[in-house]
Amino acid sequence: MFARLMSLMLVTLASLSGVAWADTHSMAGQYDQSATNQAAISRLLRYEQLEHQVRVRQLEAGIQVTRAEIAAMRRLQQQYEPATRFKGSYGFSITTERLAVDLLAAELRLRNLTSELRAIRRQYPVQLRLLALEFEQTQAR
């Protein structure tokens, strides 16, 4: 859209300055091509230098926090274990059951985060190649 707007501005400026329509049309076409190339380069650089790295950092932080949560819950389970041998308190059994469910949820979340991180790292060169091909196609036009 930005390229079309710039092309329209070129045509308008050229008509005001008395440049012939054919010259204006070729100038607009060159600007469109340049803008398309710049857009392809921008997408490639944005993915390589920003999007991929931000997503990897988010996943690594999520993995680190989830591992800490799992470790804390396992410590709590060990602390609660002597008291769970004696079934004297209904409220306490609810607490231990809730802890077991939370631990399971954290373990599943950790599995999902690590698998997503592996997938992103595996797809990184593929995505870079796709964006590079997009740029090469814009140059070939």
Order of alpha helices (4+ residues) and beta strands (2+ residues): alpha-alpha-alpha-alpha
